[in-house]
Amino acid sequence: MTRSSSVFCAVDRPDLDGALELGRALKGTVGGLKIGLEFVTANGPDGVRRIVDLGLPVFLDIKLHDIPNTVRGAIKAAGDLGVAMLTVHLSGGPAMLEAAVDAANSIRGRRPWLLGVSVLTSMDDADLRAVGIAGPTGKQVLRLAGLARAKGLDGVVCSPREIEPLKTRFAGELKLVVPGVRPAGSDAGDQKRTLTPAAAIKAGADHLVIGRPITASAEPRAAAEAIMAEIEAA
């Protein structure tokens, strides 16, 4: 894995023209682009296709969580868009995950990675208790990752703080895609479990998802290059 392929830039904005402009500016510096609910709600499948047509791998982060049949249909539809990765919530349960894997396996051509979202990086132990989940965040992440492995998902989305325990428990069995990464000196924003990009890669992350440190910069390409340099230096 090269330093550039390890980073997906989170294009968290609703305007298609701005997203396309950002994608063109970052081509050759980052490994791919992540688009989520804000973009998809505003632009629909055609907008996703326009991003895919830029020629960078696209991580479609729509965090599906519904009854099995609905998730199966959504994943089949997403497969027609040519994305490289897409997400489901592991808390959707075994039957939903089985339907998701079956649908992903039925996609013709390049099959996207199916990634399970464990615990959102904006949540901590207190947030879990508020929704009725006992035990520390790390324990819940490992529990859900075990379900991902058992049901045949390709990997999980986790915070930087769970990389090492996941690598220890599931070495070589699950890809780790890690948001909530913040370069040294940057604002953590709403992320509660963070590491620097260099530390996350050293810990064993397969891909990082980095948004505002790049997209909020006056010069996004330069910001992305600085992050790559930080990773390479480590």
Buried (B, 14 or more C-beta within 10 A) or exposed (E): EEBBEBBBBBBBBBEBEEBBEBBEBBEEBBBBBBBBEEBBEEBEEEBBBBBBEBEBBBBBBBBBBBEBEEBBEBBBEBBEBBBBBBBBBBBBBEEBBBBBBBBBEEBEEEEBBBBBBBBBBBBBBEBBEEEEBEEEBBBBBBBBBBBBBEBBBBBBBBBBBBBBBBBEBBEEEBBBBBBBBBBEEBEEBEBBBBBBBBBBBBBBBBBBBBBBBBBEBEEBBEBBBBBBEBBEEE
